[in-house]
Each structure stands twice: as C-alpha cells, then as structure tokens.
Amino acid sequence: MTSDTHPTSLPDTHRLHAYLRAHVDGCAAAPQVTRLAGGQSNPTYLVASGSQRWVLRAKPPGELLPSAHAIEREYRVIAALANSDVPVPRAYALCEDPEVFGTPFYLMAHVDGRILRDPTLPGMAPAERAAMFDELNRVIAALHSVDYAALGLADFGRSGNYVERQVARWTRQYRAAETEPIEAADRLIDWLPRHIPAGDATRIVHGDFRIDNVVFHPTEPRILAVLDWELSTLGHPLSDFAYHCMAWRTAPPVARGLAGQPLADLGIPLEADYLAAYCRRTGRAAVPPEEWEFHIVFNMFRLVGILQGIARRAAQGNAASADAVATGRRARPLAEQAWRMAQRIGA
C-alpha cells in the first residue's frame, strides 16, 4: 500500500498496544499510528511496531447511517477469501470494543505495492496499460466465480432480487443523506424500479471494485490485494461489474474516469471489449445492450447515494477525508448524467 499519509488527531495508543500484544504476534514495541490518505468512508491507518506493519480500518466517529461502515463484514469476507483465487490482505483481528481505538476496527496485513489512482495510467506504455486492465478484469471475474457457500459465506447476504433490493436500499440511503434537492435523482428514484431487467444471479460482489481499491505488484501487472470490502455482499455479479465499468462513462471533475480518452492509443480496452472479456472468463452469455445500460445507470445512482452520504458527514464534521466537501458536490452532475442515459434506454 502507498505511504501517502497525512497527520490527524489519533486516540491514545496505549490500549491499542495492549490489544495488539494480545492478538497479533510480533507487536513488541509501542505502535506508531499514521493516518493513510484516502478512505472516504472508513478511516484507515498504518500501524508500525518495530519492523512489523499492519493496516487498521476503523468506523468513523459520530452518527452513522444504518448498515453503513460495516467493517465487520469487511473482515469476514477478507478472512474467507484468504485461500481463494481472489488476492486479499491477510486478516489478523476484529475489535468491536470502541474503548480500544475510539471506534471498532479490524487489522490486516500491510501489502507493499502500487495503488494507482488515475485509470489512464499516465507514464505507462500501451502494452503495460493493456496488461493492467486485463489483470483487473481477471480478478473481478475470479471473484464472481467463487463458490461462496464453500467459503462459509452462504449467509453473507440474501439471494435473489438483488437489484430490486439495492434500488430500494440506495433510495433510502439517498433520502437519509439528502443535503439538497436534486431533480435528476428524484426522477431516477421513480424510473429505476420500473425498468429492472429480468433474470438474476448470485455471487460475492465487492461493491466498490475500481483501480484505486487494488494493490498492484511494485513492478509487474499483477494484483496483490483487493481492498475496501465495506460494501461487499451476495448479489448480482453483472451489477457489480457495471459499477467497475463506470470508469468508461465518467471523467473529471465528476470522477476519475476514461470518458473522452483515446483508449486505443493508450492501450486501454474499449468498454465493449472489456465486457466481452469478462463474459468469456465467467462463462456468461453476451449481455443485451439495454440490460447493460440499466446496470450502468443504476450504479451511477448508487454512487450518487454514496456521495450524498459523504456530503452529509462533511456537513456534520465527521467525514473521513479532508476533501469530503468537494467529493459530495459530485452527486448532482452524476445524477444528471445518469438521468440523461436512462432517457435513452429503449428510445
């Protein structure tokens, strides 16, 4: 993981030291704790003790939305995937006692490698970019091919009607976090339940699979760890993949994305080719265009709900990231883009 850090006020680490000595081998010296950059939702810290290093993911302080910041679920899925084809950090311990660090947290291995935040991968050769995107495709396809019941995750979420339930859930989340009226979001809330495609499937879904939530090998186009499993559950794999593919539809300042980029020159696959590769890897038939577009629109709305949550926490003063206010302002243009796309489906 990167060493891109910034200072922040931290709880007293004496109780954390006692906890680490009891639960983690190799923690002799008092830990040094540094806030890691990023982590809009759950504050993330580098914990160092002598030559040992771990990453601590904690719930943010303050009033939280229902079912949000589920670090317990993150810990469970990472631990379950340890021996699968999905690369994850080693999970060490889950602490649900807020007295130890101020809020509940879990501890995982620190993975040395590259976290790449710009999907255009500046400075790389076209062949390098192609290999990196092929690896992203391989890993999310591997996740959606896992036998979740065999890993003890049969109860990790509900089976069936995932998209319908997600539309209802993110509508509630959006309403609970609403900071200002957004007409396009209101229109999507009316439109989405009436246009859910037929058919269903159930797999482990990550919920936030994107290039800056994986750790690449320091020099190779190989993913060493997938991070940030807070939104993971059992759900529709195509919806999860469509969220990942929103990068092809967005661009700054709304989001770091690939829209408008000369993809062929860069060595980055076209969205249609990337989807086809995923379908080959997972054994899925080709996806009808209207079904695919629906999943993109829904996931844009879902991201609008996430951004509203960030904006709400910023207004309350308990956001996990210093740039939360600017991040929250992306909700309106994204909702408007999603509504324009929805109006074209079936037209």
Helices and strands as residue ranges (DSSP letters): H 14-23, E 32-35, E 44-49, E 52-58, H 71-80, G 81-83, E 91-95, H 98-101, E 105-109, H 126-143, H 162-177, H 183-191, G 192-195, E 203-205, G 211-213, E 214-216, E 223-226, E 233-235, H 237-245, G 246-248, H 263-266, H 271-282, H 289-316, H 324-328, H 331-344
